[in-house]
C-alpha cells in the first residue's frame, strides 16, 4: 500500500490521500467518453500477425507471431463500442460465437448495450480510417474509435524524447523535477554517453523514443565480471551498443539512472472544456517489462498533489500551443515510477496518447453507482480498492460455456478463499445494479468480480476485483503470492 492504514478510521475504510483532492472532474470525463464510446464503432487495433500483407500494419500497436495473436485474442472484446469492427486478418483468431455471447450475457447487464460485430476486409477498413475515421452502419455513419488512435502520432508527447524536452523546458514550475536524472544523446554518441554514465551509476536504463510495451527499453547493469542487459550477460559495452542499435532504428536515445521503484501510472482525460484533468495514481502490475494488470489503492502517495497540478498545468500549456486541438487524444496514460530512494518521490517516464490497460477497470468504477455515488468515488474516498489481472486462466470447460462459468466460478472462489464473491454480470442481470451493490456493501467480506474481456480458446481472460481495501489486499496477496505470480490459474 502507498500508506499504512490510519488508526481510528471506520471499519473497512482506508486512509484517504488528502481530504482536499477531488477526482469528480476526471470521473465525469470518463463517463463522457463512455457515452461517446457507446454511440460509436470501435476498432481494436492492438496487433496483427507477423507477415500479414495488410495496410493496417501502419495503424496497429504491434505485430506479433500468430501464436501470440491467438493467445491475446481476448483483447479484441475489450471496451467495445456500439459496433466492434474486426479485420479479416484477425477474424480467424477470434471465436465470434463466444464474443457475441459475451456481449449479450456479460457486457449488456453491466454496461447497458450489446455490441454488434462486423468483419471487414483490411483494405476497406484502412480506407475508412484514411477518410476520416467514420464507418457506415444501418444507414448512418458512426465514428470509428481506435484503441491506439492513428492521429496520436501527431501528439508529440507520445515520443519519450519530446516529452523529456518539453518537461525540461516547460515554464510550469516543478515540471523539470519530475524527470529521472539522465540525458538524451544522438545514436552515434550512445557508447560515449554510456561510458560517462557508468562512471556515476552501476545500473542504468536506455530507452528508444517510440518504444512500447517494454520493447525499446534496456536495463544495463555493470559488475566486476562484465555487464548484464535485461538479465542477459555481455562482455563489452560495444557489443551492447551494437545490440541496442540493431533492435531500435532510432536517431536518439535516452540514458537514465536506474532507480529502484514501484511502477505506477496516472490517466488523463480530455474534458468538455477542452483541457485535460488527471485521475489518481494506480499501481501497475508488471513482470519485468511485461504488463500484467493494475491495482487501484485506496490511498495516494506523498507528493501526488504537486505532481498532478504540475502535469495538468503542463498539458494545458502544451496543448494550447498545438495547431489542431480537434485531434487531441481523449485518453492519455502517463507512466511514472514511485522511487524507493529518495523515499516515495514520483518521477514521470512516458506519455501514452491512447487507451491504456487501466481504462476498462476505470470505466467499471466510474459507471457503476450505488445511492447516487460511483464506485470510483467510493474508492478515492478510501472505502474501496480494486485490481485487474489481464492474464488469468480458467478451465476450458468454463471458457467455452459462459453459463457454467458464471455459476461455478464464484462458488469455487468462495470455497477457496472463505469470502463472498459476487459475479457482477449474472447478479446484475437478475436483480439490477442498485440491489446487488447495496447488498454487497452491507458486509465486509464481499468481493465483486467482473470480466474485462471474454475468455479466449485457451481459457485466458482478464478479470476485475473490487472490495474493501484490507479484504482485497489479503485476497490479492494470497491469489498472487504477494504479487510474485501475476499470471494466475483458477
C-alpha positions in Angstrom: 0.0 0.0 0.0 1.1 3.6 -0.5 0.3 4.5 3.1 -0.1 2.4 6.2 -3.7 2.2 7.4 -4.7 5.1 9.7 -5.8 4.4 13.2 -9.3 5.3 14.4 -10.9 5.2 10.9 -14.2 3.4 10.4 -14.1 -0.3 9.7 -13.3 -1.1 6.1 -12.1 2.4 5.3 -8.5 3.2 4.4 -6.6 6.4 4.8 -7.6 8.9 2.2 -5.0 10.5 0.0 -6.0 14.0 1.2 -9.3 15.5 2.1 -8.7 18.4 -0.4 -8.5 16.3 -3.5 -11.5 15.8 -5.8 -11.5 13.4 -8.8 -15.0 14.2 -9.8 -13.9 16.1 -13.0 -11.9 13.1 -14.0 -14.7 10.7 -13.3 -17.0 12.9 -15.3 -14.6 12.9 -18.2 -14.6 9.1 -18.2 -18.4 9.0 -18.2 -18.5 11.4 -21.1 -16.0 9.2 -23.0 -18.2 6.2 -22.3 -21.2 7.9 -23.8 -19.1 8.7 -26.9 -18.0 5.0 -27.0 -21.5 3.5 -26.8 -22.6 5.6 -29.8 -19.6 4.8 -31.9 -17.8 1.9 -33.6 -14.5 0.6 -32.2 -11.5 -0.9 -34.0 -9.3 -2.9 -31.6 -6.1 -2.1 -33.4 -3.9 -3.9 -30.9 -2.0 -6.4 -33.0 -1.7 -8.2 -36.3 0.1 -11.5 -37.2 3.7 -11.3 -38.5 3.9 -11.4 -42.3 0.4 -10.2 -42.8 0.2 -8.1 -46.0 -2.3 -5.8 -44.6 -2.2 -1.9 -44.8 -3.5 -1.9 -41.2 0.1 -2.7 -40.1 0.6 1.1 -40.3 -2.0 1.7 -37.6 -1.8 -1.3 -35.2 0.1 -1.1 -31.9 2.3 -4.2 -32.6 2.9 -7.1 -35.0 3.4 -10.5 -33.4 3.7 -14.2 -34.4 0.3 -16.0 -34.9 0.5 -17.9 -31.6 0.9 -14.6 -29.8 -2.1 -13.1 -31.6 -4.2 -16.2 -30.8 -3.0 -16.0 -27.1 -4.1 -12.4 -26.8 -7.3 -12.6 -28.9 -9.5 -11.8 -25.8 -8.3 -8.2 -26.2 -10.5 -7.8 -29.2 -13.5 -7.7 -26.9 -12.2 -5.0 -24.6 -14.1 -1.8 -24.1 -16.3 -2.2 -27.2 -18.4 0.5 -28.8 -21.9 0.0 -30.3 -20.2 -1.8 -33.2 -16.9 -3.8 -33.0 -15.1 -3.8 -36.3 -12.6 -6.7 -36.8 -10.3 -7.0 -39.8 -10.3 -10.2 -41.8 -6.6 -10.7 -40.8 -7.6 -11.3 -37.2 -11.0 -12.9 -37.8 -9.6 -16.4 -37.7 -8.1 -15.8 -34.3 -11.4 -14.9 -32.7 -14.3 -17.1 -31.7 -17.2 -14.9 -33.0 -19.9 -17.1 -31.4 -18.2 -16.7 -28.0 -17.6 -13.0 -28.5 -21.2 -12.3 -29.3 -22.4 -14.4 -26.4 -20.0 -12.5 -24.1 -21.5 -9.2 -25.2 -25.1 -10.4 -24.7 -24.7 -12.3 -21.4 -21.9 -10.4 -19.6 -21.4 -7.0 -21.2 -25.0 -5.9 -21.6 -26.1 -6.3 -17.9 -23.3 -4.1 -16.7 -22.9 -1.5 -19.4 -26.4 -1.4 -20.9 -25.9 -2.4 -24.5 -24.8 -5.4 -26.6 -22.3 -4.5 -29.3 -22.6 -5.8 -32.9 -19.6 -7.5 -34.5 -18.7 -6.6 -38.1 -15.8 -8.1 -40.1 -14.4 -6.0 -42.9 -11.6 -6.6 -45.5 -8.4 -5.0 -44.3 -8.2 -2.6 -47.3 -11.8 -1.4 -46.8 -11.2 -0.8 -43.1 -8.0 1.1 -43.8 -9.8 3.2 -46.3 -12.4 4.2 -43.7 -9.6 5.2 -41.3 -7.9 7.3 -44.1 -11.2 9.0 -45.0 -11.9 10.5 -41.6 -12.5 7.5 -39.3 -16.2 7.0 -39.9 -17.9 3.8 -40.9 -21.4 3.2 -42.4 -23.8 1.2 -40.3 -27.6 0.8 -40.7 -28.0 3.9 -42.9 -25.8 6.2 -40.9 -22.1 6.9 -40.2 -20.5 6.0 -36.9 -17.3 7.5 -35.6 -14.6 4.8 -35.6 -12.7 4.9 -32.3 -9.3 3.0 -32.2 -7.6 1.7 -29.1 -4.5 3.3 -30.5 -5.6 6.5 -32.3 -3.8 6.7 -35.7 -3.6 10.5 -35.4 -1.9 10.2 -31.9 1.4 10.1 -33.7 0.9 13.9 -34.2 0.6 14.3 -30.4 4.3 14.6 -29.8 4.2 13.9 -26.1 3.9 10.2 -27.1 7.6 10.4 -28.1 9.7 10.0 -24.9 12.4 12.3 -26.2 9.9 15.1 -27.0 8.2 14.6 -23.6 11.5 14.9 -21.8 12.5 18.1 -23.8 9.1 19.6 -23.1 9.3 18.9 -19.4 12.8 20.2 -19.2 11.9 23.5 -21.0 8.4 24.0 -19.6 7.6 27.3 -17.9 5.4 25.4 -15.5 7.1 25.3 -12.1 8.1 21.9 -10.9 8.0 20.0 -14.2 11.7 19.6 -14.6 11.8 17.9 -11.2 9.6 15.2 -12.5 12.3 13.8 -14.7 14.7 10.9 -13.8 18.3 12.1 -13.8 19.8 11.4 -17.2 20.4 12.8 -20.7 19.5 12.4 -24.3 22.1 11.6 -26.9 22.4 11.0 -30.6 22.7 7.5 -32.0 26.4 7.9 -32.8 27.1 9.1 -29.3 25.4 6.3 -27.4 28.6 4.4 -26.4 30.3 7.6 -25.2 27.2 8.6 -23.2 27.0 5.1 -21.6 30.7 5.1 -20.7 30.3 8.5 -19.0 27.0 7.5 -17.2 28.5 4.2 -15.9 31.2 6.2 -14.1 28.4 7.5 -11.8 25.8 4.8 -11.9 26.4 1.0 -11.9 22.9 0.4 -13.2 21.1 2.5 -15.8 18.3 2.5 -18.4 18.4 3.1 -22.1 15.2 4.0 -23.9 14.3 4.5 -27.6 11.8 7.4 -28.1 9.0 5.3 -29.5 9.3 2.0 -27.6 6.1 0.4 -26.4 5.1 -2.4 -24.0 8.6 -2.9 -22.7 10.1 -3.1 -26.3 12.7 -0.4 -26.7 13.9 -0.4 -23.1 17.2 -1.8 -21.9 18.4 -2.1 -18.3 22.2 -2.2 -18.2 24.0 -3.3 -15.0 27.8 -3.2 -14.6 29.7 -5.6 -12.4 33.3 -6.7 -11.9 32.9 -9.5 -14.4 31.1 -7.6 -17.2 27.6 -6.4 -18.0 24.0 -7.6 -17.9 21.3 -6.2 -20.2 17.8 -7.2 -19.4 19.4 -10.2 -17.5 21.5 -11.3 -20.5 25.3 -11.3 -20.0 27.6 -9.2 -22.2 31.4 -8.9 -22.0 31.7 -5.5 -23.7 29.9 -2.2 -23.9 30.5 -2.1 -27.6 28.5 -5.3 -28.0 25.7 -3.8 -26.0 25.5 -0.7 -28.2 25.5 -2.8 -31.4 22.6 -4.9 -30.0 20.6 -1.8 -29.0 21.2 -0.1 -32.3 20.2 -3.3 -34.2 16.9 -3.5 -32.3 16.0 0.2 -32.4 16.0 2.3 -35.6 16.2 5.5 -33.7 18.3 8.6 -34.2 18.3 9.4 -30.5 18.2 7.6 -27.1 17.6 8.5 -23.5 20.1 7.3 -20.9 18.9 7.5 -17.3 19.9 6.4 -13.8 18.1 3.2 -12.8 16.0 3.9 -9.7 14.6 1.1 -7.5 10.9 1.8 -7.7 7.2 0.7 -7.8 5.8 1.2 -11.3 2.7 3.5 -11.2 0.6 5.4 -13.7 -1.9 8.2 -14.0 -4.7 8.7 -16.5 -5.7 12.0 -18.1 -9.0 12.6 -19.9 -10.0 15.5 -22.1 -13.0 17.3 -20.6 -15.7 19.1 -22.5 -13.9 22.4 -21.7 -11.0 21.2 -23.9 -8.5 20.7 -21.1 -7.1 17.6 -19.5 -7.7 16.6 -15.9 -5.9 13.8 -14.2 -7.0 10.8 -12.1 -5.4 9.1 -9.2 -2.1 7.2 -9.2 -2.6 3.5 -9.7 0.0 0.8 -9.2 1.0 -1.1 -12.3 1.3 -4.9 -12.0 4.3 -5.9 -14.1 6.6 -8.8 -14.6 9.9 -7.3 -15.8 8.8 -5.1 -18.7 5.6 -7.1 -19.3 2.3 -5.5 -18.2 0.0 -7.9 -16.3 -2.6 -5.6 -14.7 -3.4 -2.7 -12.4 -4.1 -2.1 -8.8 -6.1 0.9 -7.6 -5.2 1.6 -4.0 -7.5 3.4 -1.7 -4.6 5.8 -0.9 -2.3 8.2 -2.8 1.4 8.6 -2.4 3.1 11.7 -0.9 3.7 14.5 -3.3 0.8 13.4 -5.6 -1.0 16.8 -5.4 2.1 18.6 -6.6 2.7 16.2 -9.5 -1.0 16.3 -10.6 -1.0 20.1 -10.5 2.3 20.4 -12.5 1.2 17.9 -15.1 -2.3 19.4 -15.6 -0.7 22.9 -16.0 1.9 21.4 -18.3 -0.7 19.7 -20.5 -2.7 23.0 -20.6 0.3 24.9 -21.6 1.4 22.4 -24.2 -2.0 21.7 -25.8 -2.9 25.4 -26.0 0.0 25.7 -28.5 -0.9 22.8 -30.7 -2.2 23.9 -34.2 -5.1 21.4 -34.3 -6.8 20.9 -30.9 -9.5 18.9 -32.6 -7.2 15.9 -32.9 -6.2 15.8 -29.2 -6.5 12.2 -27.9 -9.4 11.9 -25.4 -7.5 9.4 -23.2 -3.8 9.7 -22.2 -1.8 7.5 -19.8 1.3 8.7 -18.0 3.7 6.1 -16.8 5.5 7.1 -13.6 7.7 5.5 -11.0 7.4 5.8 -7.3 11.1 5.8 -6.2 12.1 3.8 -3.1 15.1 6.3 -2.7 14.6 9.2 -2.5 11.8 7.9 -0.5 8.5 7.8 -2.3 9.3 10.5 -4.9 7.3 10.4 -8.1 9.1 10.6 -11.5 7.5 10.6 -14.9 8.8 8.3 -17.6 6.5 8.4 -20.6 3.2 9.5 -22.0 0.9 7.2 -24.0 -1.8 9.0 -26.0 -4.2 6.1 -26.2 -6.4 3.8 -24.2 -4.3 2.1 -21.5 -4.7 -1.2 -19.7 -6.2 0.5 -16.7 -9.1 2.0 -18.6 -11.5 -1.0 -18.5 -11.4 -1.1 -14.7 -11.7 2.7 -14.5 -14.9 2.5 -16.7 -16.4 -0.1 -14.4 -15.7 2.0 -11.3 -16.9 5.2 -13.0 -20.2 3.8 -14.4 -21.5 1.6 -11.5 -23.3 3.7 -8.9 -25.0 3.0 -5.5 -27.0 5.6 -3.7 -26.0 8.1 -6.3 -22.3 7.6 -5.8 -19.9 6.0 -8.3 -17.7 3.1 -7.1 -14.8 5.3 -8.3 -15.8 8.0 -5.8 -16.0 5.3 -3.1 -12.5 4.2 -4.0 -11.0 7.7 -3.9 -12.7 8.4 -0.5 -11.0 5.3 0.9 -13.9 2.8 1.1 -12.9 0.5 -1.8 -9.9 -0.8 -3.6 -9.8 -2.6 -7.0 -7.5 -4.5 -9.2 -7.4 -6.2 -12.6 -5.4 -9.1 -13.7 -5.1 -9.4 -17.5 -3.6 -12.9 -17.6 -6.0 -15.2 -15.7 -6.6 -18.7 -16.9 -9.7 -20.7 -16.3 -10.6 -24.3 -17.2 -11.6 -24.7 -20.9 -15.0 -26.0 -19.8 -15.7 -22.6 -18.3 -14.1 -20.7 -21.2 -16.4 -22.4 -23.7 -19.6 -22.3 -21.6 -20.3 -18.9 -20.1 -23.4 -20.1 -18.2 -21.2 -22.7 -16.4 -18.5 -20.1 -15.8 -20.8 -17.7 -14.0 -22.3 -20.4 -11.8 -19.2 -22.3 -10.8 -16.5 -19.6 -10.8 -17.8 -17.5 -7.8 -18.7 -20.8 -5.9 -15.1 -22.0 -6.4 -13.6 -18.7 -5.3 -15.8 -18.5 -2.2 -14.9 -22.1 -1.2 -11.1 -21.5 -1.8 -10.7 -18.1 -0.1 -13.5 -18.1 2.5 -15.0 -14.9 1.2 -18.3 -14.0 -0.6 -17.7 -13.5 -4.3 -20.4 -11.9 -6.5 -20.1 -12.3 -10.3 -21.5 -9.0 -11.3 -22.9 -9.7 -14.8 -25.0 -12.6 -13.6 -26.3 -10.9 -10.4 -27.0 -7.5 -12.1 -28.9 -9.3 -14.8 -31.2 -10.9 -12.2 -31.6 -8.1 -9.6 -30.3 -4.8 -11.0 -27.2 -2.7 -10.1 -28.6 -0.9 -7.1 -29.9 -4.1 -5.3 -26.7 -6.0 -5.9 -24.3 -3.3 -4.8 -26.4 -2.3 -1.7 -26.4 -6.0 -0.6 -22.7 -6.3 -1.3 -21.8 -3.3 0.8 -23.7 -4.5 3.9 -20.8 -6.9 4.6 -17.0 -6.6 4.9 -16.2 -9.9 3.3 -17.7 -9.4 -0.2 -15.6 -9.1 -3.4 -17.2 -8.1 -6.7 -15.9 -9.8 -9.8 -16.4 -8.7 -13.4 -14.7 -9.8 -16.7 -12.8 -7.1 -18.6 -12.6 -9.3 -21.7 -14.3 -12.5 -22.9 -12.2 -15.7 -22.4 -10.2 -17.0 -25.4 -9.9 -20.6 -26.6 -7.1 -21.3 -24.1 -9.1 -20.1 -21.1 -7.2 -16.8 -20.8 -9.4 -13.9 -19.5 -8.9 -10.5 -17.9 -10.8 -10.3 -14.5 -11.6 -7.3 -12.3 -12.0 -7.5 -8.5 -13.5 -4.8 -6.2 -13.8 -4.8 -2.5 -12.9 -3.3 0.9 -9.2 -2.3 1.0 -8.0 -4.7 3.7 -10.0 -7.7 2.4 -9.0 -7.1 -1.2 -5.3 -6.8 -0.2 -5.4 -10.1 1.7 -7.1 -11.8 -1.2 -4.6 -10.3 -3.8 -1.6 -11.4 -1.7 -2.9 -15.0 -1.4 -4.0 -15.2 -5.0 -0.7 -13.9 -6.5 1.8 -14.9 -3.8 2.1 -11.3 -2.8 2.4 -10.1 -6.3 5.1 -12.6 -7.4 2.8 -14.6 -9.6 0.6 -12.3 -11.7 -0.5 -15.0 -14.2 -2.9 -17.0 -12.1 -4.8 -20.2 -12.7 -8.3 -20.8 -11.3 
